[in-house]
């Protein structure tokens, strides 16, 4: 695992207050620059029962693990999927890559 997991409530609160947001059809992403890549997942009970929520979290962790190198730097990231009927690997992966591209575009325009 090349990234840390965000688990503490204080870390989530800090990101919700200070972080910037990007959106895609199936996913919202909050990010903030940090020393090391960190990722957390925020899901509510709107997404279904515990089995469904755990499946969504497993999918998101795996997709992030495979694609976090596409982010231009080290960021603390919170992933928030939007409520849907079904959650497929391909759809979530496309949405995450779309969010990563938007983060890279926003950050590269700041540096210029």
ZAPA-973524 format. One record per atom (N, C-alpha, C, O, CB): residue number from 1; residue in three letters; x, y, z. Coordinates in steps of 0.001 Angstrom, whole numbers. Glycine has a CB too. Layout:
BEGIN
R   num   residuo         x         y         z
R   NUM       ALA         X         Y         Z
...
This chain:
BEGIN
R   num   residuo         x         y         z
R     1       UNK       857     -1184         0
R     1       UNK         0         0         0
R     1       UNK       898      1241         0
R     1       UNK      1720      1428       897
R     1       UNK      -972         2      1239
R     2       UNK       726      2074     -1012
R     2       UNK      1554      3263     -1174
R     2       UNK       936      4505      -560
R     2       UNK      1465      5604      -727
R     2       UNK      1817      3506     -2624
R     3       UNK      -154      4353       134
R     3       UNK      -834      5507       701
R     3       UNK     -1305      5175      2108
R     3       UNK     -1398      4008      2490
R     3       UNK     -2022      5939      -187
R     4       UNK     -1602      6229      2875
R     4       UNK     -2131      6051      4224
R     4       UNK     -3645      6178      4188
R     4       UNK     -4200      6795      3278
R     4       UNK     -1516      7082      5207
R     5       UNK     -4304      5603      5166
R     5       UNK     -5751      5734      5268
R     5       UNK     -6090      6812      6289
R     5       UNK     -5459      6903      7343
R     5       UNK     -6403      4385      5657
R     6       UNK     -7078      7617      5973
R     6       UNK     -7577      8623      6909
R     6       UNK     -8657      7943      7734
R     6       UNK     -9645      7448      7190
R     6       UNK     -8132      9912      6164
R     7       UNK     -8467      7919      9054
R     7       UNK     -9412      7225      9925
R     7       UNK     -9978      8110     11027
R     7       UNK    -11091      7877     11498
R     7       UNK     -8747      6033     10540
R     8       UNK     -9230      9114     11439
R     8       UNK     -9651      9907     12584
R     8       UNK    -10627     11002     12186
R     8       UNK    -10523     11592     11111
R     8       UNK     -8447     10514     13268
R     9       UNK    -11568     11256     13070
R     9       UNK    -12592     12265     12823
R     9       UNK    -11975     13646     12641
R     9       UNK    -12459     14430     11824
R     9       UNK    -13597     12288     13967
R    10       UNK    -10920     13958     13385
R    10       UNK    -10267     15265     13268
R    10       UNK     -9676     15462     11868
R    10       UNK     -9726     16564     11321
R    10       UNK     -9162     15409     14333
R    11       UNK     -9122     14402     11295
R    11       UNK     -8557     14499      9949
R    11       UNK     -9663     14723      8913
R    11       UNK     -9508     15530      7995
R    11       UNK     -7757     13224      9609
R    12       UNK    -10778     14004      9067
R    12       UNK    -11913     14201      8167
R    12       UNK    -12443     15628      8282
R    12       UNK    -12709     16277      7271
R    12       UNK    -13033     13188      8476
R    13       UNK    -12594     16112      9508
R    13       UNK    -13112     17471      9726
R    13       UNK    -12206     18520      9086
R    13       UNK    -12689     19467      8466
R    13       UNK    -13256     17753     11230
R    14       UNK    -10900     18352      9237
R    14       UNK     -9942     19293      8657
R    14       UNK    -10095     19344      7138
R    14       UNK    -10105     20423      6546
R    14       UNK     -8499     18899      9037
R    15       UNK    -10215     18177      6514
R    15       UNK    -10358     18143      5059
R    15       UNK    -11690     18721      4597
R    15       UNK    -11747     19418      3585
R    15       UNK    -10218     16721      4555
R    16       UNK    -12763     18435      5333
R    16       UNK    -14068     18982      4955
R    16       UNK    -14063     20510      5040
R    16       UNK    -14737     21172      4250
R    16       UNK    -15176     18404      5859
R    17       UNK    -13308     21078      5991
R    17       UNK    -13261     22533      6144
R    17       UNK    -12308     23191      5158
R    17       UNK    -12668     24183      4525
R    17       UNK    -12855     22891      7556
R    18       UNK    -11092     22655      5014
R    18       UNK    -10046     23320      4240
R    18       UNK     -9909     22811      2809
R    18       UNK     -9343     23499      1958
R    18       UNK     -8741     23161      4937
R    19       UNK    -10423     21613      2536
R    19       UNK    -10198     20997      1234
R    19       UNK    -10995     21617       106
R    19       UNK    -11995     22300       324
R    19       UNK    -10514     19560      1309
R    20       UNK    -10530     21364     -1102
R    20       UNK    -11229     21798     -2304
R    20       UNK    -11955     20598     -2896
R    20       UNK    -11554     19452     -2692
R    20       UNK    -10244     22427     -3339
R    21       UNK    -13033     20877     -3634
R    21       UNK    -13878     19801     -4139
R    21       UNK    -13882     19765     -5661
R    21       UNK    -13856     20795     -6336
R    21       UNK    -15301     19957     -3618
R    22       UNK    -13914     18551     -6168
R    22       UNK    -14144     18319     -7589
R    22       UNK    -15220     17247     -7700
R    22       UNK    -15395     16426     -6800
R    22       UNK    -12821     17891     -8334
R    23       UNK    -15935     17270     -8818
R    23       UNK    -17086     16385     -8971
R    23       UNK    -17015     15638    -10294
R    23       UNK    -16444     16119    -11273
R    23       UNK    -18393     17180     -8880
R    24       UNK    -17604     14461    -10297
R    24       UNK    -17794     13677    -11511
R    24       UNK    -19173     13022    -11388
R    24       UNK    -19810     13136    -10341
R    24       UNK    -16639     12597    -11709
R    25       UNK    -19640     12349    -12422
R    25       UNK    -21000     11800    -12360
R    25       UNK    -21273     10855    -11180
R    25       UNK    -22370     10881    -10622
R    25       UNK    -21282     11073    -13625
R    26       UNK    -20312     10036    -10796
R    26       UNK    -20568      9052     -9743
R    26       UNK    -19812      9322     -8450
R    26       UNK    -19947      8564     -7490
R    26       UNK    -20215      7689    -10238
R    27       UNK    -19015     10396     -8407
R    27       UNK    -18108     10567     -7286
R    27       UNK    -17849     12047     -7010
R    27       UNK    -17769     12859     -7932
R    27       UNK    -16795      9840     -7554
R    28       UNK    -17718     12381     -5734
R    28       UNK    -17232     13695     -5326
R    28       UNK    -15915     13470     -4601
R    28       UNK    -15759     12491     -3872
R    28       UNK    -18277     14455     -4415
R    29       UNK    -14975     14374     -4802
R    29       UNK    -13653     14198     -4223
R    29       UNK    -13239     15494     -3542
R    29       UNK    -13330     16569     -4135
R    29       UNK    -12618     13782     -5303
R    30       UNK    -12786     15393     -2300
R    30       UNK    -12247     16536     -1568
R    30       UNK    -10757     16290     -1423
R    30       UNK    -10337     15205     -1021
R    30       UNK    -12947     16728      -160
R    31       UNK     -9948     17309     -1754
R    31       UNK     -8499     17122     -1697
R    31       UNK     -7821     18317     -1036
R    31       UNK     -8341     19433     -1028
R    31       UNK     -7930     16904     -3104
R    32       UNK     -6644     18044      -483
R    32       UNK     -5833     19069       151
R    32       UNK     -4384     18588        81
R    32       UNK     -4124     17420       369
R    32       UNK     -6292     19343      1641
R    33       UNK     -3438     19442      -290
R    33       UNK     -2034     19006      -372
R    33       UNK     -1511     18489       978
R    33       UNK     -1854     19027      2030
R    33       UNK     -1151     20167      -860
R    34       UNK      -685     17451       932
R    34       UNK      -102     16895      2153
R    34       UNK      1279     16325      1846
R    34       UNK      1711     16319       693
R    34       UNK     -1021     15800      2759
R    35       UNK      1961     15853      2868
R    35       UNK      3306     15299      2709
R    35       UNK      3278     13929      2048
R    35       UNK      4165     13584      1267
R    35       UNK      3998     15205      4060
R    36       UNK      2246     13151      2370
R    36       UNK      2145     11790      1861
R    36       UNK       719     11549      1370
R    36       UNK      -221     12159      1878
R    36       UNK      2540     10753      2956
R    37       UNK       554     10676       399
R    37       UNK      -767     10365      -134
R    37       UNK     -1616      9707       955
R    37       UNK     -1206      8721      1567
R    37       UNK      -658      9442     -1378
R    38       UNK     -2809     10270      1186
R    38       UNK     -3745      9736      2175
R    38       UNK     -5118      9665      1542
R    38       UNK     -5464     10496       703
R    38       UNK     -3773     10607      3468
R    39       UNK     -5911      8664      1945
R    39       UNK     -7233      8505      1375
R    39       UNK     -8216      8065      2446
R    39       UNK     -7910      7215      3282
R    39       UNK     -7207      7500       224
R    40       UNK     -9406      8661      2406
R    40       UNK    -10496      8269      3283
R    40       UNK    -11775      8194      2466
R    40       UNK    -11870      8783      1389
R    40       UNK    -10649      9259      4468
R    41       UNK    -12755      7468      2981
R    41       UNK    -14029      7305      2278
R    41       UNK    -15147      7739      3205
R    41       UNK    -15194      7338      4368
R    41       UNK    -14237      5831      1805
R    42       UNK    -16054      8566      2681
R    42       UNK    -17212      9017      3452
R    42       UNK    -18469      8479      2781
R    42       UNK    -18782      8846      1648
R    42       UNK    -17256     10582      3559
R    43       UNK    -19185      7609      3484
R    43       UNK    -20421      7024      2978
R    43       UNK    -21511      7186      4015
R    43       UNK    -21255      7111      5217
R    43       UNK    -20227      5537      2618
R    44       UNK    -22723      7407      3548
R    44       UNK    -23841      7510      4476
R    44       UNK    -24736      6282      4323
R    44       UNK    -24507      5433      3461
R    44       UNK    -24647      8818      4233
R    45       UNK    -25741      6206      5158
R    45       UNK    -26657      5079      5096
R    45       UNK    -27596      5156      3895
R    45       UNK    -28361      4225      3643
R    45       UNK    -27462      5006      6367
R    46       UNK    -27539      6262      3153
R    46       UNK    -28318      6382      1921
R    46       UNK    -27866      5371       873
R    46       UNK    -28615      5038       -46
R    46       UNK    -28207      7796      1361
R    47       UNK    -26635      4888      1017
R    47       UNK    -26072      3970        36
R    47       UNK    -26514      2533       231
R    47       UNK    -26192      1678      -594
R    47       UNK    -24586      4037        82
R    48       UNK    -27237      2244      1291
R    48       UNK    -27723       884      1506
R    48       UNK    -27283       339      2845
R    48       UNK    -26774      1055      3708
R    48       UNK    -27244       -29       402
R    49       UNK    -27496      -945      2981
R    49       UNK    -27131     -1612      4232
R    49       UNK    -25620     -1829      4290
R    49       UNK    -24902     -1530      3336
R    49       UNK    -27877     -2962      4371
R    50       UNK    -25150     -2351      5419
R    50       UNK    -23719     -2469      5688
R    50       UNK    -22977     -3271      4618
R    50       UNK    -21856     -2919      4251
R    50       UNK    -23505     -3109      7038
R    51       UNK    -23583     -4335      4120
R    51       UNK    -22929     -5166      3108
R    51       UNK    -22656     -4347      1852
R    51       UNK    -21573     -4437      1274
R    51       UNK    -23797     -6399      2768
R    52       UNK    -23620     -3562      1436
R    52       UNK    -23473     -2725       244
R    52       UNK    -22425     -1646       464
R    52       UNK    -21581     -1410      -400
R    52       UNK    -24813     -2086      -134
R    53       UNK    -22476      -993      1615
R    53       UNK    -21500        61      1910
R    53       UNK    -20080      -501      1952
R    53       UNK    -19150       133      1454
R    53       UNK    -21836       742      3246
R    54       UNK    -19906     -1679      2537
R    54       UNK    -18578     -2292      2602
R    54       UNK    -18064     -2652      1209
R    54       UNK    -16872     -2513       935
R    54       UNK    -18614     -3543      3486
R    55       UNK    -18948     -3112       333
R    55       UNK    -18556     -3430     -1041
R    55       UNK    -18093     -2165     -1759
R    55       UNK    -17085     -2180     -2465
R    55       UNK    -19730     -4087     -1807
R    56       UNK    -18831     -1077     -1578
R    56       UNK    -18452       197     -2206
R    56       UNK    -17080       627     -1710
R    56       UNK    -16244      1068     -2498
R    56       UNK    -19503      1299     -1908
R    57       UNK    -16843       501      -409
R    57       UNK    -15545       896       151
R    57       UNK    -14417        32      -401
R    57       UNK    -13340       547      -703
R    57       UNK    -15574       802      1679
R    58       UNK    -14645     -1270      -535
R    58       UNK    -13619     -2155     -1104
R    58       UNK    -13301     -1765     -2543
R    58       UNK    -12138     -1717     -2942
R    58       UNK    -14080     -3622     -1047
R    59       UNK    -14355     -1487     -3321
R    59       UNK    -14147     -1067     -4708
R    59       UNK    -13336       221     -4782
R    59       UNK    -12380       313     -5552
R    59       UNK    -15490      -878     -5414
R    60       UNK    -13717      1219     -3980
R    60       UNK    -13031      2506     -4011
R    60       UNK    -11573      2386     -3574
R    60       UNK    -10697      3019     -4163
R    60       UNK    -13755      3503     -3123
R    61       UNK    -11307      1585     -2552
R    61       UNK     -9927      1397     -2099
R    61       UNK     -9068       774     -3196
R    61       UNK     -7936      1201     -3425
R    61       UNK     -9891       519      -842
R    62       UNK     -9610      -233     -3867
R    62       UNK     -8856      -912     -4920
R    62       UNK     -8620        17     -6106
R    62       UNK     -7516        54     -6648
R    62       UNK     -9595     -2174     -5379
R    63       UNK     -9628       757     -6509
R    63       UNK     -9479      1694     -7624
R    63       UNK     -8455      2772     -7275
R    63       UNK     -7621      3127     -8108
R    63       UNK    -10838      2339     -7980
R    64       UNK     -8513      3294     -6052
R    64       UNK     -7547      4311     -5628
R    64       UNK     -6134      3729     -5605
R    64       UNK     -5184      4380     -6041
R    64       UNK     -7919      4867     -4235
R    65       UNK     -6000      2518     -5102
R    65       UNK     -4683      1871     -5021
R    65       UNK     -4054      1751     -6412
R    65       UNK     -2856      1983     -6573
R    65       UNK     -4804       472     -4369
R    66       UNK     -4855      1391     -7409
R    66       UNK     -4329      1202     -8759
R    66       UNK     -4083      2515     -9506
R    66       UNK     -3251      2558    -10412
R    66       UNK     -5278       349     -9551
R    67       UNK     -4795      3586     -9139
R    67       UNK     -4751      4803     -9940
R    67       UNK     -4230      6041     -9225
R    67       UNK     -4191      7108     -9839
R    67       UNK     -6093      5086    -10445
R    68       UNK     -3828      5957     -7958
R    68       UNK     -3446      7180     -7248
R    68       UNK     -2176      7817     -7812
R    68       UNK     -1898      8987     -7548
R    68       UNK     -3250      6878     -5777
R    69       UNK     -1414      7057     -8580
R    69       UNK      -222      7631     -9215
R    69       UNK      -598      8671    -10268
R    69       UNK       260      9453    -10680
R    69       UNK       625      6525     -9854
R    70       UNK     -1855      8703    -10717
R    70       UNK     -2303      9683    -11713
R    70       UNK     -2463     11081    -11122
R    70       UNK     -2520     12065    -11859
R    70       UNK     -3619      9235    -12326
R    71       UNK     -2536     11171     -9783
R    71       UNK     -2573     12489     -9147
R    71       UNK     -1199     13133     -9283
R    71       UNK      -179     12453     -9168
R    71       UNK     -2994     12384     -7643
R    72       UNK     -1169     14428     -9524
R    72       UNK        78     15128     -9785
R    72       UNK      1004     15271     -8592
R    72       UNK      2168     15631     -8771
R    72       UNK      -223     16455    -10303
R    73       UNK       542     15007     -7401
R    73       UNK      1375     15157     -6209
R    73       UNK       773     14364     -5067
R    73       UNK       -76     13496     -5269
R    73       UNK      1524     16645     -5818
R    74       UNK      1225     14677     -3868
R    74       UNK       681     14013     -2691
R    74       UNK      -477     14837     -2130
R    74       UNK      -319     16017     -1817
R    74       UNK      1780     13808     -1616
R    75       UNK     -1617     14212     -2010
R    75       UNK     -2810     14873     -1498
R    75       UNK     -3489     13992      -470
R    75       UNK     -3424     12764      -531
R    75       UNK     -3780     15212     -2636
R    76       UNK     -4144     14653       480
R    76       UNK     -5098     13965      1340
R    76       UNK     -6420     14029       592
R    76       UNK     -6840     15101       157
R    76       UNK     -5193     14618      2798
R    77       UNK     -7068     12896       444
R    77       UNK     -8252     12801      -403
R    77       UNK     -9383     12130       357
R    77       UNK     -9167     11136      1049
R    77       UNK     -7939     12027     -1695
R    78       UNK    -10589     12670       229
R    78       UNK    -11791     11992       724
R    78       UNK    -12653     11693      -493
R    78       UNK    -12964     12586     -1282
R    78       UNK    -12573     12869      1794
R    79       UNK    -13035     10435      -635
R    79       UNK    -13904     10004     -1729
R    79       UNK    -15327      9870     -1210
R    79       UNK    -15564      9246      -176
R    79       UNK    -13413      8661     -2341
R    80       UNK    -16267     10457     -1931
R    80       UNK    -17676     10373     -1546
R    80       UNK    -18497      9958     -2770
R    80       UNK    -18770     10791     -3634
R    80       UNK    -18186     11739      -968
R    81       UNK    -18891      8694     -2858
R    81       UNK    -19705      8270     -3993
R    81       UNK    -21123      8819     -3884
R    81       UNK    -21644      9016     -2786
R    81       UNK    -19737      6742     -4085
R    82       UNK    -21731      9058     -5024
R    82       UNK    -23115      9526     -5037
R    82       UNK    -24038      8324     -4983
R    82       UNK    -23713      7275     -5540
R    82       UNK    -23408     10393     -6294
R    83       UNK    -25195      8456     -4318
R    83       UNK    -26124      7325     -4252
R    83       UNK    -26576      6886     -5649
R    83       UNK    -26940      7716     -6482
R    83       UNK    -27345      7694     -3397
R    84       UNK    -26549      5581     -5891
R    84       UNK    -26958      5018     -7173
R    84       UNK    -27579      3646     -6943
R    84       UNK    -27457      3066     -5864
R    84       UNK    -25753      4921     -8150
R    85       UNK    -28242      3142     -7967
R    85       UNK    -28843      1806     -7880
R    85       UNK    -27766       735     -7768
R    85       UNK    -27841      -149     -6915
R    85       UNK    -29735      1532     -9105
R    86       UNK    -26754       826     -8649
R    86       UNK    -25698      -165     -8691
R    86       UNK    -24352       521     -8792
R    86       UNK    -24242      1600     -9373
R    86       UNK    -25902     -1129     -9860
R    87       UNK    -23342       -92     -8236
R    87       UNK    -21995       456     -8282
R    87       UNK    -21099      -544     -9002
R    87       UNK    -20851     -1640     -8499
R    87       UNK    -21457       765     -6847
R    88       UNK    -20620      -167    -10168
R    88       UNK    -19738     -1036    -10930
R    88       UNK    -18317      -525    -10891
R    88       UNK    -18079       672    -10737
R    88       UNK    -20212     -1155    -12367
R    89       UNK    -17385     -1431    -11030
R    89       UNK    -15968     -1087    -10987
R    89       UNK    -15618       -94    -12085
R    89       UNK    -14957       912    -11827
R    89       UNK    -15108     -2345    -11120
R    90       UNK    -16058      -372    -13309
R    90       UNK    -15717       473    -14444
R    90       UNK    -16224      1895    -14304
R    90       UNK    -15500      2848    -14591
R    90       UNK    -16258      -123    -15697
R    91       UNK    -17464      2041    -13864
R    91       UNK    -18051      3373    -13707
R    91       UNK    -17317      4175    -12632
R    91       UNK    -16999      5348    -12833
R    91       UNK    -19542      3261    -13355
R    92       UNK    -17051      3536    -11491
R    92       UNK    -16342      4229    -10422
R    92       UNK    -14911      4579    -10829
R    92       UNK    -14403      5642    -10472
R    92       UNK    -16330      3375     -9161
R    93       UNK    -14268      3692    -11570
R    93       UNK    -12900      3965    -12006
R    93       UNK    -12860      5155    -12966
R    93       UNK    -11993      6020    -12839
R    93       UNK    -12295      2721    -12677
R    94       UNK    -13795      5209    -13930
R    94       UNK    -13850      6351    -14853
R    94       UNK    -14078      7652    -14099
R    94       UNK    -13453      8669    -14397
R    94       UNK    -14960      6150    -15896
R    95       UNK    -14981      7615    -13116
R    95       UNK    -15270      8819    -12337
R    95       UNK    -14071      9264    -11522
R    95       UNK    -13806     10461    -11409
R    95       UNK    -16452      8582    -11420
R    96       UNK    -13338      8307    -10948
R    96       UNK    -12176      8663    -10147
R    96       UNK    -11077      9256    -11024
R    96       UNK    -10448     10242    -10640
R    96       UNK    -11652      7438     -9392
R    97       UNK    -10842      8676    -12180
R    97       UNK     -9829      9206    -13085
R    97       UNK    -10222     10600    -13561
R    97       UNK     -9366     11474    -13703
R    97       UNK     -9629      8264    -14286
R    98       UNK    -11510     10808    -13808
R    98       UNK    -12015     12131    -14197
R    98       UNK    -11736     13148    -13084
R    98       UNK    -11293     14263    -13361
R    98       UNK    -13541     12067    -14506
R    99       UNK    -11991     12770    -11843
R    99       UNK    -11716     13652    -10701
R    99       UNK    -10222     13949    -10584
R    99       UNK     -9839     15091    -10333
R    99       UNK    -12230     13016     -9395
R   100       UNK     -9378     12935    -10763
R   100       UNK     -7931     13141    -10695
R   100       UNK     -7477     14123    -11773
R   100       UNK     -6635     14983    -11514
R   100       UNK     -7186     11801    -10848
R   101       UNK     -8031     14000    -12981
R   101       UNK     -7684     14931    -14061
R   101       UNK     -8066     16361    -13689
R   101       UNK     -7308     17296    -13948
R   101       UNK     -8382     14521    -15371
R   102       UNK     -9238     16530    -13085
R   102       UNK     -9683     17862    -12689
R   102       UNK     -8792     18444    -11600
R   102       UNK     -8491     19637    -11615
R   102       UNK    -11129     17816    -12212
R   103       UNK     -8372     17615    -10662
R   103       UNK     -7451     18081     -9618
R   103       UNK     -6150     18537    -10261
R   103       UNK     -5636     19605     -9928
R   103       UNK     -7179     16962     -8571
R   104       UNK     -5615     17742    -11175
R   104       UNK     -4355     18091    -11839
R   104       UNK     -4494     19389    -12628
R   104       UNK     -3585     20218    -12611
R   104       UNK     -3906     16954    -12771
R   105       UNK     -5621     19580    -13320
R   105       UNK     -5832     20811    -14077
R   105       UNK     -5925     22019    -13153
R   105       UNK     -5343     23066    -13437
R   105       UNK     -7096     20703    -14924
R   106       UNK     -6656     21876    -12048
R   106       UNK     -6791     22996    -11096
R   106       UNK     -5446     23370    -10497
R   106       UNK     -5116     24552    -10396
R   106       UNK     -7779     22637     -9971
R   107       UNK     -4676     22382    -10105
R   107       UNK     -3397     22648     -9456
R   107       UNK     -2356     23162    -10446
R   107       UNK     -1525     23995    -10084
R   107       UNK     -2886     21392     -8773
R   108       UNK     -2386     22679    -11691
R   108       UNK     -1406     23162    -12669
R   108       UNK     -1708     24606    -13071
R   108       UNK      -784     25368    -13358
R   108       UNK     -1396     22255    -13916
R   109       UNK     -2978     24991    -13097
R   109       UNK     -3311     26379    -13439
R   109       UNK     -2892     27335    -12324
R   109       UNK     -2617     28503    -12599
R   109       UNK     -4818     26517    -13711
R   110       UNK     -2836     26873    -11083
R   110       UNK     -2371     27703     -9964
R   110       UNK      -876     27988    -10072
R   110       UNK      -427     29093     -9768
R   110       UNK     -2678     27016     -8625
R   111       UNK      -117     27004    -10497
R   111       UNK      1340     27122    -10522
R   111       UNK      1827     28067    -11595
R   111       UNK      2916     28629    -11479
R   111       UNK      1965     25773    -10725
R   112       UNK      1037     28253    -12638
R   112       UNK      1458     29102    -13767
R   112       UNK      1290     30555    -13457
R   112       UNK      1596     31404    -14294
R   112       UNK       680     28765    -15015
